[in-house]
Structures are given as structure tokens and as C-alpha cells.
Amino acid sequence: MSSSSLVTAIHPAADGVELLTIVALIAVTLGAFVSILAVKLYLRLRDTRRQAQTDAESARGQIAFRDALLSSDGEAVTVLGSLPSLATDSAERANALLKSAMEGPDSRRVTEALSMLIAHGTPFRFTARTDSLEDAVALRGSTVWNRAVAFVRRCAAPAPVLDYLEVLDTVPVPVWIRGADMALRWGNKAFLNVADATSLQNALATNASLQRSELDLAAAAVEVGQIEAIRFALVDGERRAFTIKFVRLADASVVGVGVDMTEKSKAEGRLRLHIDATMDMLEGIPFGVAVFAMDKRLESWNARYARIWGFQEGWLESRPSCADVLDRLRETRQLPEQQDYAAWKTGQLALFEHGAHQREEFWHLAQGRSLKVTTRPHLLGGVVVMVEDITETLALETSFKMLLQVQRATLDTVEDAMAVFAPDGRLVLFNRSFAAMWRFAEAELDARPHFTRLAQLAEARLGRDAIWSIVGTGIQSAEPERCNEWGKATRADGRSISLSMSRLPNGATIATFCDLTDLERFQQAAKASHAAA
């Protein structure tokens, strides 16, 4: 085959390869274009889907926020942070209320709650005080579709919440709590002081106790509910008595209270000693004493009271009422005869009424006894009755008065003026001649005046002289007879008075006055007549 024919044979084949190449290039270009278009369409579709999801989420957030706003029940709502609020008026009210809460005593708590809500979505709900004592702000915060939202409303200021543990710390009585396992959970400052603990942590670590057997009492209280006993503990080196009471709580722990009874025990001891001393003193009183309490029942009495009325000790120990005592005395005819016993009894019981005063009566009984009954209100309420048998005293007074009357009648038979002065200088006895000589009224002399008073009366009526000075000297002298050396003296009115004084066996001084004026005048007349003869 020739070369020309070979070229001709190869050329058609070359045209076919070029065509295939062109077709391939076109196909590649078209595929790249389609791929690019597909990628663009995919990216656009993805962006559209993301936007749709974002719009859907935003719509759902708006709907959720509106639902929360509708369920706010009158609360003002504000969105915290940079996101805008959907309720401008509500947000303004909420912000104003938040501002008032942040300016009040709880501002720190409000600020921390809002910060935690914004930063971490931590919800809260509480009431914050404002500067006004009457108003407060109720706050609650939560997240609504990733938005920090605060719900705020004005409310009345809540009552102050007491820190009861702080209050118990101020109580000067030991108070502490033990668990069911008898481990110390808490104790106030008074407990720590008595338990000699430096701090609550130290007391908890050492399981401090008021005293050793206190744990046994606490364990018993867990079983029975509550228990009380008296125990002794050393406090600052002094042995003191405590009344310890444990009460079981709902969680099976027990609270203990220790009341220091040392001073009370000492006071009760002193009171018992005082009562015993008073009763001992009453037993030494020479008359009957009975004390009726405010309920009108016999409270205490001495042995002489029982003997005066003949009461049995057993009956008195039954604490009869004052009315019962009066009825018993009436049965035994130991009361004065009364026309209306009921009215008289009512008058006796009236002393128990408020404002009653002391009353003194003399009872003359049918048996010949005479009693002095003194009734007065008691300082602690009730009535004190004192009964004194004065039968012998009245008899002695009667005898004494009779003796004085006999002595007075005897002195009245003497013409000279006579007066008896006691050692204290008071006039105790005189005769009519004495009153007549010195112009004294018998009523003045019956009052037992002092000799100085008699001297003043005599000077006012007769004039001043030395006679009563001599009388005073004799009364005060150890030997009144020495005053008799003066013999006689001239009274202020010119009458001549003879004075003699002597001491009686009972220490009294008797002064005898004799008017010598008429005798001296007779003697002078006789002398003149004899001289004339």
C-alpha cells in the first residue's frame, strides 16, 4: 500500500476522536455547571430552611412570651439583658418596682437574684422590702425561651421574720437540742457557758452536756415524750441546781431547757426558816394568834390559841373556815350573847373585804371569862386574829382601883394636903385638901400630871414662889427627908405653908402640905393679948 492511501485511511479516524473530545468537554462543562447550580440551590435551600426554623422558633418564643405575659396575673413584666421587652408599659412599671426593691433593705438579695437569672437562668421567687414600711415588692424570675424575664408586683410588707435561734441566744436560760442518737445539734450561749464550751463548733465536736446524767434524761425523753428532773452542775466552780426538762420533737430529737433553781432553792430555804422562826415566835407570845388566808380558811395558829378555845389540833389542821370557827364557838357557848347572830357573824367576816381596818373588841363570856379580841388585815391577804384572856388582868385592875379608892378615902380623912408622886415625878394619889389648897380641879389631877405641870398651874393661879422647887428637889433627891429642913415657906399669896416629904417603900415620894397661916395669926393674937394684960 502506498503512503497516500495510508494517510487517507487515517484521516477519518482523526475526525471522530476530535468529535468525541468536543462532546466530552461539553459534557464536563455542563456537569460542572449543573453541579454549581445544584450547590447554589442547596445552599439557598439550607439558608431558607434555617431562616424558617429561626422564624418558627422566634414565633414560638413570641407565643410563649405572650402566654407568660397573659398568665402574669396582673404582674408587671420586663425582659432583662439586651433583649427588648414586648410590653413597654408593663416593662416601665416593672423597672420602677425593681428600682424601689433595689433601693430597699433587701437590695443585695435582689441584685444577686437578677444577676444569677441573667447569667445562668437561675429562677427565683421572694418578697423584697422597700423603703416604705407598708409596701413591698413580690419578685419572681424565670427564663422564657432563653429570655431572662422578671415578674414584679406591689404587695403589702410582710411581717418581719424572726431568727429564733438568735432570739434563743439572748435567753439567759440554757436551751439545747440533741438528736435521736444523743448527739448535740445546737445550743444557745447560756448552754455553752454552763457546759464550759468556747464555741458551738467546739460543743458539737465534744458533744458537750450540762452534766453527766443529762444524756440519760434525754434518752428517756425520746421514749416517753417528755421528762423533768432536778440535777446539779458546776458552773464557774459553784455547785448550782437546775431543773432540766426534755421534750421530744417530731423528728425524734429532743430539746432541753435548764432553769437555774439555785437562788429559788436558797430563797425557799430562807422562807422555810423564816416561817419556822415566825411560828416559834408565835408560840412565845402570851396570847392566841390565828392567821386566816384570803380564802377565809385557817392558815396557821399557835398552841395558846388552841388552848384558849379548847380546839383539837386535828380539827385545826383540817383548815376550817372563819365561819366554821365562829359556829364552833357558838356551839360551845364561847361567844358573847347576840340577838342576831347571823348579822353579827356577817360583820365579823366583813374584815376579809378589801379596805377593812383593824378592830378591837372585848368579849365577856357566860363562863365569867373576859377576852380581848383584836382582828386586823394581813399584809399577804386574809386576817390575823389575836385573842388575849384578860380575866385576871381585869380582876387585878379592879382590885387596884379599889385599893386606890380606899387609899384616896383614907387620905381624904386627913385635914392636911397630901400628894404622892411616882419616881418619874407624876402625881399618882392625892386628897381633896391638896386640890383645895392649890386650887387644882380634880379632873386636872386625875390625868396624873407631872409635878412641873402642877408648878406651872400653881404659879399661874397663885403667883411664883419656892415651894414647888422644894417639892421637885425632894422628888429627885435620894433623901427627900432632907428637904424638911426648910420646915415651912411662904406661898406667893402670903400664906405660910409647912412642907414635909418622905420616901415610900415603892420608891414614890409623899409630900404633906399644912397651912399654918391661921395658927400663926392666932399665936400672934394671943401674944398681943398677953402683952396687953
C-alpha positions, 0 to 999 in steps of 0.5 A: 500500500502506498503512503497516500492511501495510508494517510487517507485511511487515517484521516477519518479516524482523526475526525471522530476522536476530535468529535468525541473530545468536543462532546466530552468537554461539553459534557464536563462543562455542563456537569460542572455547571449543573453541579454549581447550580445544584450547590447554589440551590442547596445552599439557598435551600439550607439558608431558607430552611434555617431562616424558617426554623429561626422564624418558627422558633422566634414565633414560638418564643413570641407565643410563649412570651405572650402566654407568660405575659397573659398568665402574669396575673396582673404582674408587671413584666420586663425582659432583662439583658439586651433583649427588648421587652414586648410590653413597654408599659408593663416593662416601665412599671416593672423597672420602677418596682425593681428600682424601689426593691433595689433601693430597699433593705433587701437590695443585695438579695435582689441584685444577686437574684437578677444577676444569677437569672441573667447569667445562668437562668437561675429562677427565683421567687421572694418578697423584697422590702422597700423603703416604705414600711407598708409596701413591698415588692413580690419578685419572681424570675424565670427564663422564657425561651432563653429570655431572662424575664422578671415578674414584679408586683406591689404587695403589702410588707410582710411581717418581719421574720424572726431568727429564733435561734438568735432570739434563743441566744439572748435567753439567759436560760440554757436551751439545747437540742440533741438528736435521736442518737444523743448527739448535740445539734445546737445550743444557745450561749447560756448552754455553752457557758454552763457546759464550759464550751468556747464555741458551738463548733467546739460543743458539737465536736465534744458533744458537750452536756450540762452534766453527766446524767443529762444524756440519760434524761434525754434518752428517756425523753425520746421514749416517753415524750417528755421528762423533768428532773432536778440535777446539779452542775458546776458552773464557774466552780459553784455547785448550782441546781437546775431543773432540766426538762426534755421534750421530744420533737417530731423528728425524734430529737429532743430539746432541753431547757435548764432553769437555774433553781439555785437562788429559788432553792436558797430563797425557799430555804430562807422562807422555810426558816423564816416561817419556822422562826415566825411560828416559834415566835408565835408560840412565845407570845402570851396570847392566841394568834390565828392567821386566816388566808384570803380564802377565809380558811385557817392558815396557821395558829399557835398552841395558846390559841388552841388552848384558849378555845379548847380546839383539837389540833386535828380539827385545826389542821383540817383548815376550817373556815372563819365561819366554821370557827365562829359556829364552833364557838357558838356551839360551845357557848364561847361567844358573847350573847347576840340577838342576831347572830347571823348579822353579827357573824356577817360583820365579823367576816366583813374584815376579809373585804378589801379596805377593812381596818383593824378592830378591837373588841372585848368579849365577856363570856357566860363562863365569867371569862373576859377576852380581848379580841383584836382582828386586823388585815394581813399584809399577804391577804386574809386576817390575823386574829389575836385573842388575849384572856384578860380575866385576871388582868381585869380582876387585878385592875379592879382590885387596884382601883379599889385599893386606890379608892380606899387609899384616896378615902383614907387620905381624904380623912386627913385635914392636911394636903397630901400628894404622892408622886411616882419616881418619874415625878407624876402625881399618882394619889392625892386628897381633896385638901391638896386640890383645895389648897392649890386650887387644882380641879380634880379632873386636872389631877386625875390625868396624873400630871407631872409635878412641873405641870402642877408648878406651872398651874400653881404659879399661874393661879397663885403667883411664883414662889419656892415651894414647888422647887422644894417639892421637885428637889425632894422628888429627885433627891435620894433623901427627900427627908432632907428637904424638911429642913426648910420646915415651912415657906411662904406661898406667893399669896402670903400664906405660910405653908409647912412642907414635909416629904418622905420616901415610900417603900415603892420608891414614890415620894409623899409630900404633906402640905399644912397651912399654918397661916391661921395658927400663926395669926392666932399665936400672934393674937394671943401674944398681943393679948398677953402683952396687953394684960 
